[in-house]
């Protein structure tokens, strides 16, 4: 019995869908089904009822699910026993967009400095979609990026052709950041028509604006491009007519939100989900440093 098959079983039981679980696990649906079938054959009983309406756990599946979760947790604990934090050393280079470098990766590096002082981590603020890291035998080269969930499978297939794999780390959403003096701040949801009537700030490095289907309704003279996020926050804090779209993980790094000057609001009937992923060379999959970075990223994305 393989631990990865237990992982597949647990994830499929959570999703209640082979298709959804396969997307999250970056597997094809037939591959996931075959793995579950192998596990069922080894156990000697079915784990799921399959019907046109979907899947559900059998009584045996319900029984072993808590135990499967515990086995995976125990495996993770066993792996951590081999770590001696004082002796962990090496060099890691991470390529990521500036917005991730200055938020999640900043928090991750603070955690790493506390726990693994001999570990050397450097960041390169550039989108991996444009400048992908180069694999090195002595340096663990990684990338962290964000994607719309619908784009994950195609992106993973593209990276796989070059010997890289993607690992989902965290889910987030994007929101409208606006001045609390703006009358619309009294609403929890903003309509597209209301949103497009204001000044919109974004990065001057964008040749194609994100959420282009939203920005296409905004007059060009109302779009203000600035070099860094802090400059955008400063403008929104000073000008109630200015707004910006940022990921939710930016909120804890915005002092104006803590001070009550800026607030976050959702765009009505237009969800903007994103998924943070770690991208790594396939041949370094079992690297201890990769496991450490994965755990640090998971913790940093939750704080």
Buried (B, 14 or more C-beta within 10 A) or exposed (E): EEEEBBBBBBBBBEBEBBEBBBBBBBBEBEEBBEBBEBBBEEBEEBBBEEEEEEBEBBEBBEEBBEEBBEBBEEEEEEEEEEBEEEEBEBBBBBBBBBBBBBBBBEBBBEBBEEBBEEBEBEBBBBBBEEEBBEBEEEBBBBBBBBBBEEEBBEBBEEBEEEEBBBBBBBEBEBBBBBBBEBEBBEEEEBBBEBBBBBBBBBBEBEEEBBBEEBBEEBEEEBEBEBEBBEBBBBBBBEBBBBBBBBBBBBBEBBEBBEEEBBBBBBBBEBEBEBBBBBBBBEEBEEBBBBBBBBBBBBEBBEE
